[in-house]
Amino acid sequence: MSGDQDRKFFDIFMLVLGILVGVAVGVYGLAHVISDRTQTEFVQSDPAYQKRIEDRIKPVGRVAIAGKDNSGLSIAGPRMAVAEAPEAAPAAAAADMSGEQAYNSACAACHAAGVAGAPKLGDAGAWAPRIEQGMDTLASHAINGFQGSAGYMPAKGGRPDLSDEAVRNAVQYMVDASR
């Protein structure tokens, strides 16, 4: 008789367990349907919620094109501010720039304020590990662009019209001012 009683207990136990699982799945489904209707109707249609989503997914920067009207490019996102593009200078004048002139025309947009991880002009602590890499490495990063752990250095500071020599002059100017 013990085997029959065990079998009966097991059958009843499995029935109760099946009913409990069925009730749990039903409650989950009902909660899911109610939350979908509530979420869509009251939360996602809220203008404040929509604005937070737009703020999260808006671009962090825009490309400024030399020689074009870039007046609409003043964005100040949470991660990066983009300065308006400097006016395009003739290629001949760009080749003859001194370090200070090249710095003021291309580099100051980021290095004056420390935008996107750029070391500020005159900040010896931020410049010291970079200076240790040597002038050739610094010039190469400035001319060709560089993605480092602190941020991004665009090629020629975003001024493709600058000559390599003008960029080297600007790097030397910043290094001399930051020792």
C-alpha positions as CSV (number, residue, x, y, z in Angstrom):
1,M,0.0,0.0,0.0
2,S,2.8,2.3,0.6
3,G,3.6,2.4,-3.2
4,D,0.0,3.4,-4.0
5,Q,0.0,6.1,-1.4
6,D,3.3,7.5,-2.7
7,R,2.0,7.5,-6.2
8,K,-1.2,9.3,-5.2
9,F,0.8,11.9,-3.2
10,F,3.1,12.4,-6.2
11,D,0.2,12.9,-8.6
12,I,-1.5,15.4,-6.3
13,F,1.8,17.2,-5.7
14,M,2.4,17.5,-9.4
15,L,-1.2,18.7,-10.0
16,V,-0.8,21.4,-7.4
17,L,2.6,22.4,-8.7
18,G,1.2,22.6,-12.3
19,I,-1.7,24.8,-11.1
20,L,0.7,27.1,-9.3
21,V,3.0,27.4,-12.4
22,G,-0.1,28.1,-14.5
23,V,-1.3,30.8,-12.1
24,A,2.2,32.4,-12.0
25,V,2.4,32.5,-15.8
26,G,-1.1,34.0,-16.0
27,V,-0.3,36.7,-13.5
28,Y,2.9,37.5,-15.3
29,G,1.1,37.8,-18.6
30,L,-1.6,40.0,-17.1
31,A,1.0,42.2,-15.5
32,H,2.8,42.5,-18.8
33,V,-0.3,43.5,-20.7
34,I,-1.3,46.1,-18.0
35,S,2.2,47.6,-17.8
36,D,2.4,47.8,-21.6
37,R,-0.8,49.8,-21.8
38,T,0.2,52.0,-18.8
39,Q,3.7,52.5,-20.0
40,T,2.7,53.5,-23.5
41,E,-0.3,55.6,-22.5
42,F,1.1,57.5,-19.5
43,V,4.9,57.4,-19.5
44,Q,6.2,57.2,-23.0
45,S,3.7,59.9,-24.3
46,D,4.9,62.3,-21.6
47,P,6.7,65.3,-23.2
48,A,9.3,65.4,-20.4
49,Y,10.1,61.7,-21.1
50,Q,10.4,62.3,-24.8
51,K,12.8,65.3,-24.2
52,R,15.0,63.1,-22.0
53,I,15.2,60.5,-24.7
54,E,16.1,63.2,-27.3
55,D,18.8,64.6,-25.0
56,R,20.3,61.1,-24.6
57,I,20.5,60.3,-28.3
58,K,21.4,63.6,-29.8
59,P,24.7,63.8,-31.5
60,V,27.7,64.9,-29.4
61,G,29.3,66.9,-32.2
62,R,29.0,68.0,-35.8
63,V,31.5,68.4,-38.6
64,A,32.4,72.0,-39.5
65,I,33.5,72.4,-43.1
66,A,36.1,75.1,-43.8
67,G,34.8,77.6,-46.3
68,K,31.2,76.9,-45.6
69,D,28.7,78.7,-43.3
70,N,29.0,76.8,-40.0
71,S,27.1,79.3,-37.9
72,G,24.5,76.7,-36.9
73,L,27.0,74.4,-35.3
74,S,27.1,75.6,-31.7
75,I,26.2,72.5,-29.8
76,A,26.9,72.0,-26.1
77,G,26.3,68.4,-25.4
78,P,27.0,66.7,-22.1
79,R,30.3,65.1,-23.4
80,M,31.7,67.6,-25.9
81,A,31.4,71.1,-27.1
82,V,32.1,72.0,-30.7
83,A,33.5,75.4,-31.5
84,E,32.6,77.0,-34.8
85,A,35.1,76.3,-37.5
86,P,37.7,78.9,-38.1
87,E,37.5,80.8,-41.3
88,A,39.4,79.1,-44.1
89,A,42.7,80.6,-44.7
90,P,44.5,80.5,-48.1
91,A,46.7,77.5,-48.4
92,A,49.8,79.7,-49.0
93,A,49.2,81.6,-45.8
94,A,48.7,78.4,-43.9
95,A,52.1,77.1,-44.9
96,D,53.8,80.2,-43.6
97,M,52.2,80.3,-40.1
98,S,54.2,80.6,-37.0
99,G,53.5,78.3,-34.0
100,E,51.4,80.9,-32.3
101,Q,49.4,81.7,-35.4
102,A,48.7,78.1,-36.1
103,Y,47.8,77.5,-32.4
104,N,45.3,80.5,-32.5
105,S,43.7,79.4,-35.8
106,A,43.3,75.7,-35.2
107,C,44.5,74.4,-31.8
108,A,43.1,77.0,-29.4
109,A,39.5,75.8,-30.0
110,C,40.3,72.7,-27.9
111,H,43.6,73.3,-26.1
112,A,42.5,76.6,-24.5
113,A,39.5,75.0,-22.7
114,G,40.6,71.3,-22.6
115,V,37.8,70.1,-24.8
116,A,37.5,66.3,-25.5
117,G,40.5,65.5,-23.3
118,A,42.9,68.0,-24.9
119,P,45.7,69.1,-22.5
120,K,45.3,72.8,-21.8
121,L,48.1,75.2,-23.0
122,G,50.4,75.8,-20.0
123,D,49.3,72.8,-18.0
124,A,52.7,71.2,-17.3
125,G,51.2,68.2,-15.5
126,A,49.0,67.2,-18.5
127,W,51.7,67.9,-21.0
128,A,54.6,66.1,-19.2
129,P,53.8,62.5,-20.2
130,R,53.1,63.7,-23.8
131,I,56.4,65.6,-24.0
132,E,58.3,62.5,-22.8
133,Q,57.1,60.7,-26.0
134,G,59.2,63.1,-28.0
135,M,58.5,65.8,-30.5
136,D,58.3,63.4,-33.5
137,T,55.5,61.4,-31.8
138,L,53.7,64.6,-30.8
139,A,54.0,66.0,-34.3
140,S,52.8,62.8,-35.9
141,H,49.7,62.6,-33.6
142,A,48.9,66.3,-34.4
143,I,49.4,65.8,-38.2
144,N,47.7,62.4,-38.6
145,G,45.3,62.5,-35.7
146,F,45.2,60.3,-32.6
147,Q,42.7,58.4,-30.5
148,G,44.1,58.2,-26.9
149,S,42.6,57.2,-23.6
150,A,42.0,60.8,-22.6
151,G,40.3,61.9,-25.9
152,Y,40.6,62.4,-29.6
153,M,43.0,64.6,-31.5
154,P,41.7,65.3,-35.1
155,A,44.3,65.4,-37.9
156,K,45.8,68.9,-38.1
157,G,43.3,70.1,-35.5
158,G,40.5,69.8,-38.0
159,R,42.3,72.2,-40.4
160,P,43.5,70.1,-43.4
161,D,44.7,73.3,-45.1
162,L,47.5,73.6,-42.6
163,S,50.9,72.5,-43.8
164,D,52.8,69.8,-41.7
165,E,55.4,72.5,-40.9
166,A,52.7,74.8,-39.5
167,V,51.4,72.0,-37.3
168,R,54.9,71.2,-36.1
169,N,55.3,74.9,-35.2
170,A,52.1,74.9,-33.3
171,V,53.1,71.7,-31.4
172,Q,56.5,73.3,-30.5
173,Y,54.7,76.5,-29.4
174,M,52.4,74.5,-27.1
175,V,55.2,72.4,-25.7
176,D,57.4,75.5,-25.0
177,A,54.4,77.2,-23.2
178,S,53.7,74.1,-21.1
179,R,57.1,73.1,-19.7
